[in-house]
């Protein structure tokens, strides 16, 4: 009789949560007191947006990511809604565009300026008017540009195409009205061809987002689902909710058969909503409870038992909401694989919590950072509406392997050479070299060098700015607190310069490789 060990080998077995120090948190933030079950926070590599309290309407704050510490009580807000803001979501393909929805039944699209806000932002880019009751949820399409989904308390899911010149859009491109009650959550699969929803009737539905037809529906009575999540390419769904005995519970479902869950696991007897987050790259599942300070994390596999418990991050400070940093904004030098932003209302604090894989080496770890979804859409809105499906465009997280620009290029333009994979024999390049042999070699390089030089100058200029201040124009510190702030800014500047130096070295090697490949290609022709 063979003996089976109780543990399993995993590179993420020892992952631990590391809260940020006090000076790296966001203090004195007036977090909303709304009882709506939502995240109330959205994060990207440049900003953190959090729903706040505002007299006479709804508002949210957009704080630069590196502007940590105590927030100015008069910090400018993004305000323009007549009712409380219920959800905010950053555009995954534009770090300076955000969508917000409100109790005033409208959805607004905002362009955030690159410089710091000096006064309240009240001018929106677009307004979407179509819901008859308050709008509670927003979700951007994961691969198509300018496609936004919204759900309201009128039991409808609306599909909006933002690729128009109209400032006020009165009619969505599609209205899905198959739900019989309030929609509690929405989730897309990897390429955005399927949409999963949970409803107040506790049913899970899988929809065709273009047509609005129900493809699968779960009528299982033993699990009352509240939130649902697609688990990447595993063809599985995970839902959180309550059991028949009102215990908080997770359930794993087969995407093709929603009659009975594959696994049901009771967690505890608390009453707060469980928010699930899934990392497609590492196959790790994080479960965050509203009203408690703990974060449980699991590793998901296609074989039984499917869910493998890893550990739990514990904290005494309960979170009201949570934000998640996209993978392209993580610190790969410290082996950070996930980062949460906890909204702690009892202390008016936003606390970053990094999930770290303990490694001794300081070099880039290929095995824990596979290619991940980048900041470029894989298709236009019209292509998706016409029936096309494409997976996300993948990029590497290795420093210097790809250049992230503040404004992603429109989907109609071709990708630059720095964003495309480094293919030594690309068809376009060989086509240029074929008729003229080696004569085009140096002319092509001359075209690349000025563009790269301009990008380098722009990055160097950005590197001078630390926490929104020019390091060469800051007055000398007069108090101990100002001295500490100056010290932290200098440490941040040193870190950025090191990253910039690493990028330069990688780019120099890439240029050497391109020269060799071009010489070889010209020699063949």
C-alpha distance (Angstrom), angle and dihedral (degrees) to the residues before:
residue distance angle dihedral
X1 . . .
X2 3.79 . .
X3 3.78 121.8 .
X4 3.81 117.5 -129.4
X5 3.82 116.0 -155.5
X6 3.81 118.5 -126.8
X7 3.80 93.2 -132.3
X8 3.79 131.7 63.9
X9 3.77 130.4 -146.8
X10 3.80 112.8 -105.1
X11 3.79 134.9 155.0
X12 3.83 88.1 -141.6
X13 3.79 96.0 51.8
X14 3.81 93.2 106.5
X15 3.81 99.6 41.2
X16 3.80 110.9 142.7
X17 3.79 136.2 -172.5
X18 3.80 118.0 -115.8
X19 3.82 117.3 -166.9
X20 3.79 117.8 -148.5
X21 3.77 120.3 -106.5
X22 3.79 119.6 -102.0
X23 3.80 94.4 -98.3
X24 3.82 90.9 52.6
X25 3.81 94.2 53.7
X26 3.81 127.5 86.4
X27 3.80 108.9 -112.8
X28 3.83 133.0 -167.5
X29 3.81 93.2 23.1
X30 3.84 112.2 158.5
X31 3.83 97.3 -134.2
X32 3.80 116.9 -163.9
X33 3.79 119.7 -94.9
X34 3.82 93.0 -148.3
X35 3.81 115.5 136.2
X36 3.82 92.5 -147.2
X37 3.84 111.2 127.6
X38 3.78 99.9 -119.1
X39 3.79 142.0 113.0
X40 3.86 95.6 -104.6
X41 3.81 87.8 -163.4
X42 3.83 136.8 79.3
X43 3.80 126.6 -176.0
X44 3.80 136.7 -168.7
X45 3.84 132.0 167.1
X46 3.82 91.2 -84.0
X47 3.82 108.8 34.0
X48 3.77 145.3 20.7
X49 3.82 115.9 -144.1
X50 3.79 119.8 -161.6
X51 3.80 130.2 177.5
X52 3.79 110.7 -118.0
X53 3.78 141.7 -175.7
X54 3.79 115.9 -88.6
X55 3.79 130.7 171.5
X56 3.78 115.9 -125.6
X57 3.81 99.0 17.6
X58 3.77 143.0 -11.2
X59 3.79 129.0 -52.9
X60 3.77 143.5 163.8
X61 3.78 135.1 -158.3
X62 3.81 124.9 -121.2
X63 3.81 107.5 -159.0
X64 3.83 122.4 -175.6
X65 3.77 107.1 -113.6
X66 3.81 95.4 -122.5
X67 3.81 95.1 46.4
X68 3.79 95.1 96.7
X69 3.77 128.4 159.6
X70 3.77 128.6 53.9
X71 3.78 114.8 -4.7
X72 3.79 119.7 -131.0
X73 3.85 109.4 -109.5
X74 3.82 88.1 -134.1
X75 3.81 94.7 49.1
X76 3.85 108.3 147.0
X77 3.81 118.0 -100.1
X78 3.78 134.4 -152.8
X79 3.79 101.1 -121.0
X80 3.78 131.7 162.6
X81 3.80 105.6 114.8
X82 3.79 119.0 106.6
X83 3.82 92.2 -146.9
X84 3.79 136.7 40.4
X85 3.80 115.9 -62.6
X86 3.82 109.9 -117.6
X87 3.81 103.5 -179.5
X88 3.82 140.4 11.9
X89 3.82 127.4 -169.4
X90 3.80 130.3 -179.1
X91 3.78 118.1 -133.1
X92 3.84 104.0 -106.3
X93 3.83 90.2 -143.1
X94 3.82 99.0 43.3
X95 3.80 119.4 45.3
X96 3.81 90.7 -164.2
X97 3.81 98.5 54.9
X98 3.80 125.3 78.7
X99 3.80 135.2 176.6
X100 3.80 124.8 -145.3
X101 3.80 133.3 -174.3
X102 3.76 129.5 -162.0
X103 3.77 149.6 -175.8
X104 3.82 87.6 -97.2
X105 3.88 87.2 77.9
X106 3.82 93.9 -114.4
X107 3.79 135.8 111.3
X108 3.79 119.9 -147.7
X109 3.80 130.9 -163.1
X110 3.80 115.6 -149.9
X111 3.81 132.1 -164.8
X112 3.80 108.8 -146.7
X113 3.84 113.5 -149.4
X114 3.79 117.7 -121.2
X115 3.78 92.6 -126.3
X116 3.79 122.5 65.4
X117 3.79 116.7 -77.7
X118 3.79 111.3 -103.8
X119 3.82 95.7 -174.6
X120 3.79 139.8 10.8
X121 3.81 113.6 -61.2
X122 3.80 109.0 -131.0
X123 3.81 102.8 153.1
X124 3.80 112.2 91.4
X125 3.80 126.8 -162.5
X126 3.82 97.4 -138.1
X127 3.79 137.7 2.6
X128 3.80 122.0 -153.2
X129 3.80 114.4 -154.5
X130 3.80 119.1 -177.8
X131 3.79 112.0 98.9
X132 3.80 118.7 96.3
X133 3.82 94.9 -155.0
X134 3.79 135.2 33.3
X135 3.80 117.9 -53.4
X136 3.81 114.4 -127.5
X137 3.81 108.3 173.1
X138 3.81 139.0 39.5
X139 3.80 129.6 -172.6
X140 3.82 129.4 176.8
X141 3.78 118.9 -144.6
X142 3.84 108.0 -102.4
X143 3.82 98.6 -134.9
X144 3.84 110.0 14.0
X145 3.79 121.6 78.3
X146 3.83 121.5 -121.2
X147 3.83 96.8 7.5
X148 3.81 114.8 130.1
X149 3.81 129.4 179.1
X150 3.80 123.3 -156.2
X151 3.79 133.5 -178.3
X152 3.78 126.7 -162.7
X153 3.76 142.8 -176.3
X154 3.81 88.2 -94.5
X155 3.87 85.4 79.6
X156 3.82 91.7 -113.1
X157 3.79 134.5 124.1
X158 3.81 112.9 -152.2
X159 3.80 127.5 -161.7
X160 3.81 115.2 -148.0
X161 3.80 129.1 -164.7
X162 3.81 108.6 -153.7
X163 3.81 93.9 -176.2
X164 3.81 92.8 101.4
X165 3.79 135.8 99.2
X166 3.80 93.1 -126.1
X167 3.79 115.8 111.9
X168 3.81 93.0 -157.5
X169 3.82 115.8 40.1
X170 3.79 110.2 -160.6
X171 3.79 100.5 178.3
X172 3.83 130.5 45.3
X173 3.80 121.0 -138.7
X174 3.82 89.8 -121.8
X175 3.80 137.0 13.2
X176 3.81 118.7 -159.2
X177 3.81 110.8 -158.7
X178 3.83 104.1 166.9
X179 3.83 94.8 113.1
X180 3.79 121.9 98.0
X181 3.81 97.5 -160.1
X182 3.81 143.4 15.8
X183 3.82 114.7 -41.4
X184 3.80 111.7 -124.3
X185 3.82 103.2 -173.2
X186 3.80 144.3 -2.1
X187 3.81 130.4 -155.6
X188 3.82 134.3 178.1
X189 3.77 128.0 -148.4
X190 3.80 118.6 -122.5
X191 3.81 98.7 -80.7
X192 3.82 96.3 31.8
X193 3.82 95.6 -115.8
X194 3.84 93.1 121.9
X195 3.80 132.2 44.2
X196 3.81 122.8 -159.4
X197 3.81 120.5 -160.6
X198 3.78 138.4 -179.6
X199 3.76 122.0 -150.9
X200 3.79 136.7 -163.6
X201 3.81 87.0 -104.3
X202 3.87 83.2 69.7
X203 3.80 93.7 -119.6
X204 3.80 125.1 135.0
X205 3.78 115.5 -140.3
X206 3.80 131.5 -171.7
X207 3.80 111.1 -154.0
X208 3.75 139.4 -172.8
X209 3.83 98.0 -120.9
X210 3.81 94.6 -153.8
X211 3.80 98.4 49.3
X212 3.80 100.0 24.8
X213 3.82 95.7 -133.2
X214 3.81 121.1 144.7
X215 3.80 109.2 -116.5
X216 3.83 98.5 176.9
X217 3.79 133.8 8.3
X218 3.80 131.0 -170.2
X219 3.81 116.6 -142.2
X220 3.80 96.0 172.6
X221 3.82 109.5 143.5
X222 3.80 99.2 -162.6
X223 3.80 95.0 71.0
X224 3.81 123.7 48.8
X225 3.79 103.7 -158.4
X226 3.79 122.1 -146.7
X227 3.84 104.6 165.8
X228 3.80 129.0 23.2
X229 3.79 133.0 -166.0
X230 3.81 135.9 -174.8
X231 3.82 111.1 -128.8
X232 3.78 99.9 -138.7
X233 3.80 115.9 -105.9
X234 3.82 95.2 -19.2
X235 3.84 90.9 96.4
X236 3.78 89.6 -127.3
X237 3.79 136.7 118.2
X238 3.77 128.9 -146.7
X239 3.78 122.0 -156.3
X240 3.79 131.9 -175.4
X241 3.78 124.2 -155.8
X242 3.77 140.1 104.0
X243 3.79 135.9 -53.4
X244 3.80 127.3 -131.8
X245 3.82 88.6 -86.8
X246 3.84 92.6 50.9
X247 3.79 94.9 -107.2
X248 3.79 117.0 145.8
X249 3.77 106.2 -103.4
X250 3.81 144.0 -178.3
X251 3.79 123.8 -149.0
X252 3.81 129.9 -169.0
X253 3.81 118.2 -150.6
X254 3.77 137.0 -167.9
X255 3.80 106.9 -120.0
X256 3.83 91.3 -137.5
X257 3.82 96.5 45.5
X258 3.81 120.2 40.6
X259 3.80 96.0 167.0
X260 3.84 95.8 100.3
X261 3.82 128.7 7.3
X262 3.80 118.8 -113.9
X263 3.81 91.7 -136.6
X264 3.80 135.7 12.3
X265 3.78 118.1 -168.6
X266 3.81 125.1 -178.6
X267 3.80 114.0 -146.2
X268 3.82 109.9 -179.3
X269 3.77 144.0 -45.2
X270 3.81 98.6 -97.2
X271 3.79 120.8 125.7
X272 3.82 101.7 -139.2
X273 3.80 121.8 110.2
X274 3.81 117.6 -100.3
X275 3.81 115.3 -131.1
X276 3.85 113.0 -157.3
X277 3.82 122.4 -154.5
X278 3.80 123.8 -173.7
X279 3.80 127.9 -160.3
X280 3.81 107.1 -151.2
X281 3.81 93.0 -166.5
X282 3.82 97.8 55.1
X283 3.84 98.7 24.1
X284 3.80 89.3 -126.2
X285 3.79 123.2 147.6
X286 3.82 121.9 -153.5
X287 3.80 121.4 -164.4
X288 3.81 116.6 -163.0
X289 3.79 121.5 -172.1
X290 3.78 122.7 -145.6
X291 3.79 109.8 -128.2
X292 3.80 96.1 21.5
X293 3.78 131.5 77.9
X294 3.81 100.1 -133.3
X295 3.80 129.5 106.5
X296 3.81 116.7 -163.1
X297 3.78 119.2 -161.9
X298 3.78 133.1 -165.5
X299 3.78 139.3 179.2
X300 3.80 114.6 -123.1
X301 3.81 122.5 -148.1
X302 3.79 135.3 175.2
X303 3.83 91.6 -123.9
X304 3.77 125.8 72.5
X305 2.99 133.5 -52.7
X306 3.86 81.6 31.9
X307 3.84 94.3 -169.9
X308 3.81 115.3 65.6
X309 3.79 114.6 -174.4
X310 3.81 112.8 -133.9
X311 3.78 109.1 173.6
X312 3.79 145.7 -61.8
X313 3.78 133.9 -108.3
X314 3.82 109.0 -139.5
X315 3.77 128.2 -158.5
X316 3.80 135.5 166.0
X317 3.81 92.4 -140.8
X318 3.83 113.4 85.8
X319 3.79 118.3 -139.5
X320 3.80 124.1 -134.8
X321 3.80 94.1 -169.7
X322 3.77 140.1 -1.9
X323 3.79 139.0 -143.1
X324 3.81 128.8 -160.6
X325 3.80 128.1 -149.4
X326 3.84 116.0 -134.2
X327 3.80 114.4 -114.0
X328 3.81 92.8 -108.2
X329 3.83 89.6 63.5
X330 3.82 97.1 55.5
X331 3.78 126.8 110.4
X332 3.81 103.0 -113.5
X333 3.81 92.4 -179.9
X334 3.82 89.8 70.3
X335 3.86 94.0 42.1
X336 3.81 91.8 -111.1
X337 3.83 110.1 169.9
X338 3.83 100.5 173.7
X339 3.79 137.7 11.2
X340 3.78 129.6 -160.0
X341 3.80 129.0 -166.9
X342 3.80 109.4 -150.2
X343 3.81 119.8 -155.1
X344 3.81 106.0 -143.6
X345 3.80 107.4 -172.4
X346 3.82 95.0 -178.7
X347 3.81 89.1 66.2
X348 3.86 99.9 25.2
X349 3.79 85.4 -121.6
X350 3.81 137.8 140.5
X351 3.80 107.9 -153.4
X352 3.83 121.6 -168.4
X353 3.82 114.1 -143.3
X354 3.81 117.2 -166.3
X355 3.80 122.5 -156.9
X356 3.81 106.0 -142.0
X357 3.81 132.2 -166.0
X358 3.82 104.7 -148.1
X359 3.81 109.4 -124.3
X360 3.79 129.2 160.0
X361 3.77 95.9 -150.5
X362 3.82 117.9 82.6
X363 3.81 93.3 -155.8
X364 3.80 123.6 104.2
X365 3.82 111.2 -75.1
X366 3.81 108.6 -139.2
X367 3.80 95.1 -175.3
X368 3.81 96.1 61.1
X369 3.82 96.2 38.7
X370 3.82 109.6 56.4
X371 3.80 119.6 169.1
X372 3.79 110.5 -63.5
X373 3.80 138.5 -168.2
X374 3.79 111.6 -73.0
X375 3.80 134.4 -152.2
X376 3.80 95.8 -92.8
X377 3.83 124.1 92.6
X378 3.79 116.0 -125.2
X379 3.84 93.6 -144.4
X380 3.78 142.9 9.3
X381 3.78 126.5 -102.7
X382 3.80 92.2 -105.2
X383 3.80 92.1 51.6
X384 3.80 91.1 53.3
X385 3.82 93.2 45.3
X386 3.81 89.4 51.6
X387 3.82 90.8 59.3
X388 3.80 104.6 -92.0
X389 3.83 121.2 143.0
X390 3.80 124.3 -163.8
X391 3.75 133.6 166.0
X392 3.80 121.9 -122.3
X393 3.80 121.4 -77.6
X394 3.80 106.9 -106.0
X395 3.79 125.9 -139.2
X396 3.77 134.3 -178.6
X397 3.80 121.6 -111.5
X398 3.80 92.8 -148.0
X399 3.84 107.9 123.9
X400 3.79 110.3 -101.4
X401 3.80 95.8 9.9
X402 3.81 91.2 107.8
X403 3.79 133.3 11.7
X404 3.79 118.0 -126.4
X405 3.79 111.7 -149.1
X406 3.84 121.0 -158.2
X407 3.81 91.1 -122.9
X408 3.80 116.3 39.7
X409 3.78 114.5 -136.5
X410 3.81 118.4 -102.1
X411 3.81 111.9 -95.1
X412 3.81 91.6 -115.1
X413 3.80 93.1 64.7
X414 3.81 121.6 79.1
X415 3.78 117.1 -105.7
X416 3.79 116.3 -100.7
X417 3.78 120.4 -111.9
X418 3.79 91.3 -106.8
X419 3.81 92.5 57.8
X420 3.80 96.3 42.9
X421 3.82 122.1 79.8
X422 3.79 112.7 -87.0
X423 3.78 98.5 -106.8
X424 3.80 111.2 171.9
X425 3.81 93.9 -155.9
X426 3.78 105.2 38.4
X427 3.84 113.0 170.1
X428 3.81 95.0 -122.8
X429 3.78 93.1 51.7
X430 3.79 94.3 46.4
X431 3.79 89.3 48.1
X432 3.79 89.7 58.2
X433 3.78 93.0 46.1
X434 3.80 96.9 45.9
X435 3.82 101.5 73.4
X436 3.77 98.3 39.5
X437 3.79 103.1 32.0
X438 3.80 115.2 -154.1
X439 3.81 95.8 -12.7
X440 3.82 91.3 87.0
X441 3.80 94.4 50.6
X442 3.79 99.6 88.3
X443 3.81 94.2 35.2
X444 3.80 89.8 57.7
X445 3.78 91.2 48.8
X446 3.80 90.8 48.8
X447 3.81 88.5 55.0
X448 3.81 91.4 52.3
X449 3.81 98.4 44.0
X450 3.86 98.5 62.2
X451 3.80 91.3 47.2
X452 3.80 92.6 49.2
X453 3.81 90.4 45.2
X454 3.80 90.5 53.2
X455 3.81 90.5 49.7
X456 3.81 90.1 49.5
X457 3.82 92.2 51.1
X458 3.81 90.2 49.6
X459 3.79 91.9 50.3
X460 3.81 91.7 47.3
X461 3.78 90.3 51.4
X462 3.81 89.8 49.9
X463 3.80 90.0 48.8
X464 3.82 90.3 61.4
X465 3.80 88.9 63.8
X466 3.78 113.5 82.8
X467 3.82 119.2 179.4
X468 3.79 88.5 -14.3
X469 3.85 95.4 -55.0
X470 3.77 130.9 108.2
X471 3.80 106.3 -119.9
X472 3.80 91.2 -149.1
X473 3.80 94.8 54.4
X474 3.83 101.1 43.6
X475 3.82 114.2 117.7
X476 3.82 116.8 -122.1
X477 3.82 113.6 -87.0
X478 3.80 116.4 -97.7
X479 3.82 101.6 -175.4
X480 3.79 135.3 41.6
X481 3.81 90.9 -109.5
X482 3.82 91.9 53.4
X483 3.81 89.3 47.5
X484 3.81 90.6 53.8
X485 3.79 91.3 48.2
X486 3.80 90.2 50.0
X487 3.81 89.8 49.6
X488 3.84 92.1 51.9
X489 3.80 90.3 47.8
X490 3.79 90.4 51.7
X491 3.81 90.9 49.5
X492 3.80 89.3 51.1
X493 3.81 89.9 48.4
X494 3.81 91.3 52.0
X495 3.81 90.5 50.4
X496 3.80 91.4 50.0
X497 3.79 92.9 48.4
X498 3.80 90.1 51.8
X499 3.80 90.2 51.8
X500 3.81 89.6 47.7
X501 3.81 90.6 51.5
X502 3.82 90.8 50.9
X503 3.80 90.2 50.7
X504 3.81 91.3 50.7
X505 3.81 91.3 52.4
X506 3.81 92.3 50.0
X507 3.81 91.8 46.6
X508 3.81 91.0 50.1
X509 3.80 90.0 53.4
X510 3.80 90.5 47.8
X511 3.81 90.7 52.4
X512 3.80 91.0 49.7
X513 3.80 89.7 51.1
X514 3.80 91.9 48.6
X515 3.82 91.2 51.1
X516 3.81 91.3 50.9
X517 3.81 92.4 46.8
X518 3.80 92.5 47.7
X519 3.79 91.1 49.2
X520 3.80 91.0 50.3
X521 3.81 91.2 47.2
X522 3.80 93.1 48.8
X523 3.82 90.3 48.1
X524 3.81 91.3 56.4
X525 3.78 93.7 53.1
